[in-house]
C-alpha cells in the first residue's frame, strides 16, 4: 500500500509540474502557434466584411440620384409640393378675400356723421358754366389816341385824367417850328389864290392858275395833317391866330380821358401819346382759357362777367387764333355794355361761359371720383343699403363742377358726397398689420 501511495503521489506531482511548465511565458509561442491559423481566418473574415462593406458603399455612390436616398428626397419633394399647393390655395383664398374685402359697410349713423349722400345716376342734359380769369379793357375799336404828328412843345393842357369830353373839345395846346412854317405857307398861298380867282384863268394864264391853287391845297393839307381843323384854318385866314407855330389838338370822339402822361413845357416827339380817349359805354373783356382745351366759343356765345359786386351779361365777339407767348393761354374777347359806368378798364374780372350738353350724359361731381388701388378712377356704388363697392369708370368732358363718366349703368346709386370717407374705410378694411 505504501508503494502504491508513493507512486500515486509521484504521478500527481509530475502532472502538476507539467501543467506549470505549460502556463509559463517561455512556452507561450508554442501554445499559441497552433491557434494562429484560426486567428488569421478570423482577421481575414473581418477584412472581408470591411471590403464587402466598402464595395457596397462604392456601389451606392454609383447609384443614380433618383435611387440614392430615395426616401429622403421623396419626402423633401413631397413637403415642397405640399407647401406650394398650400401657398396656391392661400393665394387664391387671399384674392377671394380681397375681392370680398374691397367694400365698406356703414351704419346709417356713420353715413350721417360723414355727410355721405347717395344719388341714383341718370342720363340727362347738363347745364354748366366754365370759369376763366379775365381783364376789362377799353374798346380798341372805339378808342382814340391823341398824339402830335410833328415834334412839339406842350404849352397848355385843357383836360385832366378821368374827364368826360365831347367831340371837338380842346385837349392840349402845342407849339412847333414845322407848324409855324406850314402856317406861313398857308397865309401866302391863300391871298394869291384869291387874286388869281378874281382875275380869272384866261387873264393870269393856265400855269399860274394851277400853281396858285396847288400851293394853297398843299398848305391846307399840311396843316390838317398836323392836327389843325377847318376852324383853325379860318382863324389863320382872318389873321386871328396869336402866334405862328401854336396849334391845339381836339377830341375826335366822345369819351373819357384814360391817360394823359405829359407835363406842360415838355417836348413831345411825333407819334408819342398825349391823351387816350375811350368810349366806356361799351368795353372789352379778355378772358384767358387753357390752350389745350378744345372748346368752341363762336361769336355770340353768352357769358357773365363778375367784378366785385357787379354782375353784367356779355357776349363773345372775337376769338384769337394765336396763343399768348407769355401766359400760354388762349384769348377770348367779349363785349359788355357799360352805360352806367360801373366797370372801368384795368379791372380784373371773372368770366363764366354758359353751356348745355347737346345730348343726355352721365355725370358726377368731381368729389365723387377717387383713385383706386391700381390708379384708375373709381366711384362708389351702393350695392345694398350701407354696402359700397368701388367701380372703375372712364372720364369724359369736364362740365363745370361735374365730370362726364362712362363704364357704369344708368340707375346705379353712386356716392356723390363723402366718397373720401368711403375710400378710407375700404383702405382700412384691406390693411393687414402682419403684411400677409
Secondary structure, DSSP 8 states (H G I E B T S, - for coil): -HHHHHHHHHHHHHHHHHHHHHHSGGGHHHHHHHHHHHHHHHHHHHHHHHHHHHHHHHHHHTS-TTTTTHHHHHHHHHHHHHHHHHHHHHHHHHHHHHHHHSEEE--HHHHHHHT-EEEE---B--EEEEEEEEEEE--TTT-EEEE-SS-EEEEEE---TT-EE-TT-EEEEEE-HHHHHHHHHHHHHHHHHHHHHHH-HHHH-HHHHHHHHHHHHHHHHHHHHTT--HHHHHHHHTT--SSTTEEEEE-SSSEEEEE----TT-EE-TT-EEEEEE-TTEEEEEEEEETT------TT-EEEEEETTEEEEEEEEEEEEEE-TTT-EEEEEEEEE-TT----TT-EEEEEEEEE-SS-B-EEEGGG-EE-TTS-EEEEEEEETTEEEEEE-EEEEEETTEEEEESS-TT-EEEEE-HHHHHHHHHHHT--TT--
